[in-house]
C-alpha cells in the first residue's frame, strides 16, 4: 500500500493515490460508544486503504485499541466520572447537570489538546500537505473554533472536518418530536402544533446549560457568544455530519439536508480479537449453535446487556433472568459491562440456564442469539441490526427513549417503553419476538439495507469530497 497507485474503494469510488492522501486526525469523547466506531474506521483506512499518517486523540482506556488501528495515539486528558444524576431524562434538571459535568466540562481540556496537536501536526506535515479532522460530535475540542477563537498556529483556515455522530438525528426542527421524550413520529396537524409548542417551551430548560457552555468557551478566549442549543451544535459542527445508519432507522428529518447530513449505513461487524479469552461456559453456547434449527434440543438464546454506563442490574438484567428462569428451552447470556464486576445474584439464586460474564464483546455473542435485550444504547442497537438479531428494548435515559421508538418504527424491536420493566413485561416482549417471525424478517431486511450502503466506502468518499472542495 505504500506505492503511489490508484485505489478503488468497495463502492467504486476512485481513491486518492498514496502520495496525495491527507494526514487524518481523529478525536473522540472518552467513552466506549463514542470511540470504538471511529477506531474501526481508522483501522480500515490505515490497513486497507493506504492512509499512513493517522493520529487519534482519545481517552486512556482506549490507548491499546487506538494503537492496534495503526494510528498514533494522543491522550485526551479529560476523564469524566459519570455523575449519579445521569439517571435523569431530558425534561429533568438531572439531565442538564449531567450534560454540564460530562460534556460541558470536556470543552476546555479537549480544546487544549486539540490546539496543541493541530499545531504539532502542521510543523510535522507542512503545507501543502492536507490535514483532515475526523471529529466525533461530542468530543468538544473544536467547539471554540466555531465561536470566534483564533485559528491554531500555522493555519489560514480550520481543517476540513468530518463530524461523526454516534446516535440518533437530533434537531430542534418543529417538524420533529423533541429530543429525549420517546415520542412516536406521527406528524398530524395536532402533533405538529404540539411539537412546536414543546420545542419553544423547552428552550428555557436549556438556558443554564447554554450559559455554562458559553462560560467555558469564554475561558479559552472565544469572541462569539454561545446562544445555541448544544445538541443542535453537535449535529452541525464541521463540514459534513456522518451517521452510521440508514433512512429505515431514522425519522424523515435526517434526510432533509443530504449535503450536510449523510446516512452511510451501519459499520460492518468487527472481526473478533484472535487473543479473545472466552468464558468457561462458552462451549455450551457454541455447541447449541451447532445444532440444526429444527433440532428440538436446540435452545433459544436470549442475550441481555445494559451496556457500559447504565448498569443498575435490577432494571433489566435481573428481570430478564427471572423471566426466563423456568424455561429449559432457553439459554440466557448476560454481560455486565464492567471488567471484574461480580454476579449481582447470589450463586444459589442464579438459574441453571444463565451464563454470565463481566465484560465481553457483543459481536462474539450476537451470532449465537435469537433475541437481544438491551437498554437501547445506540451502539448496542446497531450491533443488533448488523448481526441480524431482533430486539427487545427498554430505555428512557438520554437518547434511549428515542432509540427505542426508531427501532419500534422500523419493525426490528419490541419497545417496552420503560427503563424498569417488570418480569412479566420482559417475558411478554421476549416471547413476542421469539414467536412472531416478522421481527426476524424485518431485521434481516434492515441489515441488508445497511450492508448495501457500504459505510466504510462512503466515509472514504466523503473524506475525498471534503479534500477536493473549494
SERO-22933 format. One record per residue (C-alpha): x, y, z; residue in three letters. Coordinates in steps of 0.2 Angstrom, whole numbers, padded with zeros to 4 digits, always signed. Example, Ala and Ser with C-alpha at 12.3 -4.5 7.8 and 13.67 -1.06 7.14 Angstrom:
SERO-22933
+0062-0022+0039ALA;+0068-0005+0036SER;
END
This chain:
SERO-22933
+0000+0000+0000UNK;+0015+0011+0001UNK;+0017+0014-0018UNK;+0008+0028-0027UNK;-0006+0020-0036UNK;-0024+0022-0039UNK;-0035+0013-0026UNK;-0053+0009-0028UNK;-0065+0008-0013UNK;-0078-0005-0012UNK;-0092+0007-0018UNK;-0082+0011-0034UNK;-0075+0027-0028UNK;-0058+0030-0036UNK;-0047+0035-0021UNK;-0033+0047-0020UNK;-0016+0039-0023UNK;-0004+0036-0008UNK;+0006+0052-0012UNK;-0010+0063-0011UNK;-0018+0055+0005UNK;-0020+0068+0019UNK;-0015+0067+0037UNK;-0030+0061+0047UNK;-0033+0067+0064UNK;-0047+0058+0074UNK;-0054+0065+0091UNK;-0067+0056+0101UNK;-0075+0059+0118UNK;-0069+0047+0132UNK;-0082+0034+0132UNK;-0084+0017+0123UNK;-0099+0022+0112UNK;-0090+0037+0106UNK;-0074+0029+0102UNK;-0075+0011+0096UNK;-0083+0015+0079UNK;-0071+0029+0075UNK;-0057+0017+0079UNK;-0064+0004+0067UNK;-0064+0017+0053UNK;-0046+0022+0057UNK;-0041+0004+0056UNK;-0049+0001+0040UNK;-0042+0017+0032UNK;-0024+0013+0038UNK;-0023-0005+0034UNK;-0035-0007+0019UNK;-0035+0010+0011UNK;-0017+0016+0012UNK;-0019+0031+0024UNK;-0002+0030+0033UNK;-0002+0046+0044UNK;-0017+0044+0056UNK;-0017+0052+0073UNK;-0030+0049+0086UNK;-0035+0059+0102UNK;-0044+0048+0114UNK;-0045+0043+0132UNK;-0033+0032+0141UNK;-0044+0017+0142UNK;-0043+0016+0123UNK;-0025+0018+0121UNK;-0022+0000+0116UNK;-0037+0000+0105UNK;-0031+0015+0095UNK;-0013+0008+0094UNK;-0020-0008+0086UNK;-0028+0003+0072UNK;-0011+0009+0066UNK;-0014+0026+0072UNK;-0003+0036+0083UNK;-0011+0038+0100UNK;-0013+0055+0108UNK;-0020+0056+0126UNK;-0036+0066+0129UNK;-0034+0072+0147UNK;-0052+0073+0151UNK;-0058+0058+0161UNK;-0075+0061+0167UNK;-0084+0052+0182UNK;-0101+0048+0177UNK;-0112+0058+0190UNK;-0126+0049+0199UNK;-0138+0062+0192UNK;-0136+0054+0175UNK;-0152+0044+0178UNK;-0161+0060+0173UNK;-0170+0061+0156UNK;-0171+0077+0146UNK;-0185+0085+0154UNK;-0177+0084+0171UNK;-0164+0095+0180UNK;-0153+0080+0182UNK;-0151+0078+0164UNK;-0144+0096+0162UNK;-0132+0094+0177UNK;-0126+0078+0169UNK;-0123+0087+0152UNK;-0113+0100+0162UNK;-0102+0088+0171UNK;-0099+0076+0156UNK;-0099+0087+0140UNK;-0098+0105+0147UNK;-0083+0101+0157UNK;-0074+0092+0142UNK;-0073+0109+0132UNK;-0058+0117+0140UNK;-0046+0101+0141UNK;-0052+0095+0124UNK;-0048+0111+0116UNK;-0031+0112+0123UNK;-0026+0095+0117UNK;-0033+0098+0100UNK;-0025+0115+0098UNK;-0008+0108+0103UNK;-0010+0093+0092UNK;-0015+0103+0076UNK;+0000+0115+0079UNK;+0012+0100+0081UNK;+0005+0092+0065UNK;+0007+0107+0055UNK;+0025+0108+0060UNK;+0027+0089+0056UNK;+0017+0090+0040UNK;+0020+0107+0032UNK;+0009+0114+0018UNK;+0004+0109+0005UNK;+0000+0093+0014UNK;-0018+0092+0019UNK;-0024+0088+0036UNK;-0042+0082+0038UNK;-0051+0082+0055UNK;-0062+0067+0060UNK;-0072+0074+0074UNK;-0083+0064+0085UNK;-0098+0075+0088UNK;-0097+0076+0107UNK;-0078+0077+0109UNK;-0080+0096+0110UNK;-0062+0100+0106UNK;-0066+0111+0090UNK;-0081+0120+0098UNK;-0070+0135+0102UNK;-0066+0137+0083UNK;-0084+0138+0079UNK;-0086+0153+0091UNK;-0073+0165+0087UNK;-0057+0158+0094UNK;-0041+0162+0083UNK;-0035+0148+0072UNK;-0021+0137+0078UNK;-0003+0142+0073UNK;+0001+0138+0055UNK;-0017+0138+0048UNK;-0025+0150+0037UNK;-0042+0141+0039UNK;-0048+0127+0050UNK;-0045+0109+0043UNK;-0059+0102+0033UNK;-0070+0092+0046UNK;-0080+0076+0045UNK;-0092+0076+0060UNK;-0095+0059+0066UNK;-0112+0057+0076UNK;-0114+0041+0086UNK;-0133+0042+0090UNK;-0149+0047+0083UNK;-0153+0063+0072UNK;-0156+0077+0084UNK;-0164+0093+0079UNK;-0175+0107+0086UNK;-0184+0107+0070UNK;-0203+0108+0075UNK;-0207+0096+0061UNK;-0199+0083+0073UNK;-0203+0077+0090UNK;-0192+0085+0104UNK;-0177+0075+0109UNK;-0177+0063+0123UNK;-0195+0060+0126UNK;-0198+0045+0115UNK;-0212+0052+0106UNK;-0218+0042+0090UNK;-0216+0051+0073UNK;-0234+0055+0069UNK;-0234+0072+0060UNK;-0253+0075+0061UNK;-0258+0094+0062UNK;-0261+0092+0081UNK;-0244+0084+0084UNK;-0235+0097+0073UNK;-0243+0110+0084UNK;-0239+0101+0100UNK;-0221+0098+0095UNK;-0219+0117+0090UNK;-0225+0122+0107UNK;-0214+0109+0116UNK;-0198+0115+0107UNK;-0202+0133+0111UNK;-0206+0129+0129UNK;-0191+0118+0131UNK;-0178+0132+0127UNK;-0180+0139+0144UNK;-0174+0122+0152UNK;-0159+0123+0141UNK;-0154+0140+0146UNK;-0142+0136+0161UNK;-0133+0123+0150UNK;-0131+0136+0136UNK;-0124+0148+0148UNK;-0112+0135+0155UNK;-0106+0131+0138UNK;-0103+0150+0135UNK;-0094+0152+0151UNK;-0082+0138+0146UNK;-0079+0145+0129UNK;-0075+0162+0136UNK;-0062+0154+0147UNK;-0052+0149+0131UNK;-0054+0166+0123UNK;-0069+0164+0111UNK;-0076+0181+0105UNK;-0093+0174+0099UNK;-0107+0171+0112UNK;-0114+0154+0113UNK;-0133+0155+0112UNK;-0137+0139+0103UNK;-0144+0123+0108UNK;-0129+0111+0112UNK;-0136+0096+0103UNK;-0140+0106+0088UNK;-0122+0112+0088UNK;-0115+0095+0090UNK;-0125+0090+0074UNK;-0119+0104+0064UNK;-0100+0105+0068UNK;-0089+0104+0054UNK;-0092+0102+0035UNK;-0102+0086+0034UNK;-0110+0076+0048UNK;-0110+0057+0045UNK;-0121+0045+0054UNK;-0119+0026+0054UNK;-0137+0022+0050UNK;-0150+0021+0035UNK;-0166+0030+0032UNK;-0176+0015+0038UNK;-0169+0018+0056UNK;-0172+0036+0056UNK;-0186+0049+0056UNK;-0188+0059+0039UNK;-0179+0074+0045UNK;-0162+0065+0045UNK;-0163+0065+0026UNK;-0169+0083+0023UNK;-0152+0090+0020UNK;-0141+0077+0011UNK;-0127+0090+0008UNK;-0124+0092+0026UNK;-0131+0076+0034UNK;-0126+0059+0027UNK;-0133+0042+0032UNK;-0120+0030+0027UNK;-0126+0013+0035UNK;-0120+0004+0050UNK;-0102-0001+0052UNK;-0099-0019+0047UNK;-0097-0032+0061UNK;-0079-0031+0068UNK;-0068-0047+0067UNK;-0065-0055+0084UNK;-0048-0052+0093UNK;-0038-0068+0090UNK;-0032-0066+0108UNK;-0050-0065+0115UNK;-0052-0075+0131UNK;-0068-0085+0131UNK;-0078-0088+0147UNK;-0078-0106+0154UNK;-0096-0109+0148UNK;-0093-0104+0130UNK;-0094-0122+0124UNK;-0112-0123+0130UNK;-0116-0108+0118UNK;-0106-0114+0103UNK;-0112-0132+0104UNK;-0130-0126+0105UNK;-0127-0116+0089UNK;-0120-0131+0080UNK;-0137-0140+0082UNK;-0149-0138+0067UNK;-0163-0125+0069UNK;-0175-0139+0068UNK;-0167-0150+0082UNK;-0179-0150+0097UNK;-0163-0150+0108UNK;-0158-0133+0102UNK;-0162-0119+0114UNK;-0167-0101+0111UNK;-0153-0089+0116UNK;-0158-0073+0125UNK;-0143-0061+0126UNK;-0146-0047+0138UNK;-0134-0032+0142UNK;-0136-0014+0150UNK;-0121-0008+0141UNK;-0106+0000+0150UNK;-0114+0016+0158UNK;-0131+0012+0165UNK;-0128-0003+0175UNK;-0141-0005+0188UNK;-0144-0023+0185UNK;-0161-0024+0194UNK;-0168-0013+0180UNK;-0166-0026+0166UNK;-0153-0040+0168UNK;-0161-0047+0183UNK;-0179-0046+0177UNK;-0174-0055+0161UNK;-0165-0069+0171UNK;-0181-0071+0182UNK;-0192-0070+0167UNK;-0183-0084+0159UNK;-0179-0094+0174UNK;-0192-0108+0171UNK;-0188-0110+0153UNK;-0177-0126+0150UNK;-0178-0122+0131UNK;-0169-0105+0134UNK;-0151-0100+0137UNK;-0149-0083+0145UNK;-0132-0075+0141UNK;-0129-0059+0152UNK;-0114-0047+0150UNK;-0112-0035+0165UNK;-0102-0021+0156UNK;-0088-0019+0168UNK;-0072-0029+0169UNK;-0071-0038+0186UNK;-0090-0035+0190UNK;-0097-0049+0201UNK;-0113-0059+0198UNK;-0127-0047+0205UNK;-0136-0063+0211UNK;-0131-0075+0224UNK;-0124-0091+0216UNK;-0139-0101+0223UNK;-0151-0088+0216UNK;-0144-0089+0198UNK;-0155-0101+0187UNK;-0146-0115+0179UNK;-0150-0108+0161UNK;-0140-0092+0164UNK;-0122-0089+0158UNK;-0114-0073+0164UNK;-0098-0064+0161UNK;-0092-0047+0167UNK;-0086-0040+0150UNK;-0087-0047+0133UNK;-0089-0041+0115UNK;-0107-0040+0108UNK;-0100-0047+0091UNK;-0095-0063+0100UNK;-0112-0067+0107UNK;-0124-0060+0095UNK;-0121-0073+0081UNK;-0127-0086+0093UNK;-0143-0076+0099UNK;-0161-0077+0095UNK;-0166-0061+0104UNK;-0156-0046+0110UNK;-0162-0037+0126UNK;-0154-0021+0130UNK;-0157-0003+0137UNK;-0156+0004+0120UNK;-0139+0012+0119UNK;-0136+0017+0101UNK;-0121+0007+0098UNK;-0129-0009+0105UNK;-0144-0006+0095UNK;-0134-0005+0079UNK;-0124-0021+0084UNK;-0141-0030+0085UNK;-0146-0023+0067UNK;-0129-0028+0059UNK;-0129-0045+0067UNK;-0147-0048+0061UNK;-0154-0051+0079UNK;-0172-0044+0083UNK;-0173-0035+0099UNK;-0182-0031+0115UNK;-0178-0013+0121UNK;-0181-0005+0137UNK;-0173+0013+0140UNK;-0178+0031+0144UNK;-0162+0040+0149UNK;-0154+0052+0137UNK;-0157+0047+0119UNK;-0163+0029+0124UNK;-0181+0033+0123UNK;-0179+0039+0105UNK;-0168+0024+0100UNK;-0182+0013+0106UNK;-0195+0022+0096UNK;-0185+0021+0080UNK;-0182+0003+0082UNK;-0200+0000+0085UNK;-0205+0011+0070UNK;-0193+0001+0059UNK;-0200-0016+0065UNK;-0184-0023+0072UNK;-0189-0022+0090UNK;-0202-0023+0104UNK;-0201-0007+0113UNK;-0206-0009+0132UNK;-0207+0010+0134UNK;-0199+0010+0151UNK;-0181+0008+0159UNK;-0188-0003+0173UNK;-0199-0016+0165UNK;-0207-0029+0176UNK;-0203-0048+0174UNK;-0220-0050+0165UNK;-0217-0036+0153UNK;-0200-0043+0149UNK;-0207-0061+0147UNK;-0220-0055+0135UNK;-0208-0045+0125UNK;-0196-0059+0123UNK;-0210-0071+0119UNK;-0217-0059+0106UNK;-0200-0059+0097UNK;-0197-0077+0098UNK;-0214-0082+0091UNK;-0218-0068+0079UNK;-0207-0070+0063UNK;-0210-0053+0057UNK;-0196-0046+0069UNK;-0183-0058+0062UNK;-0188-0055+0044UNK;-0188-0036+0046UNK;-0171-0035+0055UNK;-0164-0046+0040UNK;-0171-0033+0028UNK;-0164-0019+0038UNK;-0147-0027+0040UNK;-0146-0030+0021UNK;-0150-0012+0018UNK;-0136-0006+0029UNK;-0123-0018+0022UNK;-0128-0012+0004UNK;-0125+0006+0010UNK;-0106+0002+0012UNK;-0102+0013+0026UNK;-0083+0012+0025UNK;-0083+0015+0007UNK;-0095+0030+0009UNK;-0084+0038+0023UNK;-0069+0037+0012UNK;-0078+0045-0002UNK;-0084+0059+0010UNK;-0066+0062+0015UNK;-0061+0064-0003UNK;-0075+0075-0006UNK;-0070+0087+0008UNK;-0052+0087+0002UNK;-0057+0092-0016UNK;-0070+0105-0010UNK;-0065+0123-0013UNK;
END
